[in-house]
Amino acid sequence: MTIENGKFETIKEPRTKVAICGFAGTTRHLAPYDDPEFEIWGLNEAHRQPWMRRITRWFQLHQRWDFTKQNNEAYKDHWNWLRERHPFPIYLQEQEDDVPSSVKFPKDEIAEKFLSNIRRGHNWEESEINEYFTSSFAYMFSMALYLGFKHIEVYGFEMATDTEYRYQKGSTEFWIGRAPLDVEVLVPEECRLILGALYGFEVSRMINRQRLEFLQKNWQREFEKGKQNLFRVSGRRKEVDSLHGSTKDPAEKKTYAVRSRELFQAEVQSNANVNHTKGRLDMINDLIKTVDNMHMGHDPGDGFAGPEGDLDPALEEAIEQEATERATKSEQATTPVEAVGPSEG
């Protein structure tokens, strides 16, 4: 039990189960909001969403200038909400007097407990703890381990888009992997975290350019189909929103409101699918560039073996010259000659 437990109504009774809930529409609605055995953890502006039906602890781990900005209504509502007193703790980088429910997030204590054996430096004696927190999820999951939860479920996190989430995915999966064997971790079937083909068993080590081009065409086709579906769903949702705003009939307004929510969920799912497909397509394109660079004797661009690359230019040139000479000899050996008839004696 932490110091703040006696201060907040929602965590007076200790639990062993927690659901960590994010924004991704693929799984956020699957969280056990109605199961009292679970603590429900949310973050940032998600308190404004209808699917966030219960809160046990909250996390806002951006810098103060970020969560106090007034750029739009969502940010204004969020800052006003933070300044209210709540029955649950709100973890910030520092305790803030104008956020009555704020509690300082114990980053240093968590790092010392779970990362003291993972260090960075030229040697162990002069190394420092390698703090690896590149997302709010990393802080939330590490906090669940720190507080001793024995069953952790993950909802609303994908890290599948091409923006900041690609940078965040590494530590997200790292912290899931830090869970000890006596802690159960459940990731929904629909979630794309810690998901991939089994290397060596399901995927080959080597792949030729022809196969990459085949995969590229398939993923490009899926990407275009996904964009078309997203445009269709988005257009339909905007149309329904327009009808909702223009109708004066209460029954029609209610019907349109329900339909708008359904279409919004479909739009979120379609957007997630497009981002996932785009990530796959980018990966294939990167692999094709690597294969082409290696074929031409250039640095494949994969960052291996330092700035000089992992190819020896002189050796590659010699190999290419030898192959050219063999091909030339082969062509000469197979060149047809004119037929000569029997000599007349």
Secondary structure as UniProt FT lines:
FT   HELIX           3..7
FT   HELIX           9..11
FT   STRAND          17..21
FT   TURN            25..27
FT   HELIX           28..30
FT   TURN            33..34
FT   TURN            36..37
FT   STRAND          38..43
FT   TURN            44..45
FT   HELIX           46..48
FT   TURN            50..51
FT   STRAND          57..59
FT   HELIX           64..67
FT   HELIX           73..82
FT   STRAND          90..92
FT   TURN            97..98
FT   TURN            100..101
FT   STRAND          102..104
FT   HELIX           107..114
FT   TURN            116..117
FT   STRAND          119..120
FT   TURN            125..126
FT   STRAND          128..129
FT   HELIX           136..146
FT   TURN            147..148
FT   STRAND          151..155
FT   HELIX           164..177
FT   TURN            181..182
FT   STRAND          184..186
FT   TURN            189..190
FT   TURN            193..194
FT   TURN            200..202
FT   HELIX           209..246
FT   HELIX           250..295
FT   TURN            296..297
FT   TURN            304..305
FT   TURN            307..308
FT   HELIX           313..333
//
